[in-house]
Amino acid sequence: MKKTLRQIAGTALSSLPILALANYDVNIPAPHSPISDQIYGLHMEILWVCLAIFVVVFGVMFYSVFAHRKSKGAVAAHFHENTTIEIIWTLIPFLILGFMAWPATQTVLAMKDASNPDMTIKVTAYQWMWQYEYLNDGVKFYSVLSTPRDQIGSTEQHGKPTNEHYLLETDNNVVVPVGKKIRLLITANDVIHGWYVPQLGVNQYGIPGFIKDSWFKANEPGVFRGQCSQICGKEHGYMPIVVEAKSAEDYAVWVKEQKAKQAAAESHDKVSLADPVAR
Ligand SMILES: [Cu+2]
């Protein structure tokens, strides 16, 4: 039996891994901070500009090819070195670029303005983990990938699907209060890394010997995930970032808990140093 083209196309489509694709969004992740709101807006605006240019340019081109085809006896027009046309086709792209560059520059300037923060967190990148120091609250911890090693490289574990946030989960999340301007002081201790959380609109190099600043403000409570954005060695893909935005009250509770944990760890260290046998 001969298969029609439609049947073949139908079979091909049904064999596509549609379920696997269902987890992926087509667009960039939804914004959750003032800067990522702006980035998302620019992305959409420029996408529409590109689409309009595409339609106009290809529209004119296909119309011209069709309406002025050789078989109809069309003769090419001669307008070489026409100053008016050259000015027009220089001016129009210039205006379009200006229209896109102006708001983009405003966003870049806003992104770099880390002045007057409500609190500051120093971020130090290591191969392959992050260290966070809350300069105002005295909290300090390392944050390491928490996906179990035996899950890495496999999509299934003991018959069960791998956990939802595979490779995007840490043992200690960066907890911040919602609606507060958080300044990040970002550096690295070995090679160049990048602190990248797209939904909060931050992507900043961490460079050994330099401190770079950036900032974000979470619009609402939530968990925002990112990763190191610079190829920093063999486990570059295993240094995720998880930011948890909480209400001011919940944040205060978290700070208290962290301080209690730190105090307990410090006193344990002191006892161990004084009496090695007690270790
Ligand atoms: Cu890195």
Boltz pocket constraint, residues with backbone or C-beta under 6 A from the ligand:
constraints:
  - pocket:
      binder: B
      contacts: [[A, 125], [A, 126], [A, 192], [A, 193], [A, 194], [A, 228], [A, 229], [A, 230], [A, 231], [A, 232], [A, 236], [A, 239]]
      max_distance: 6.0
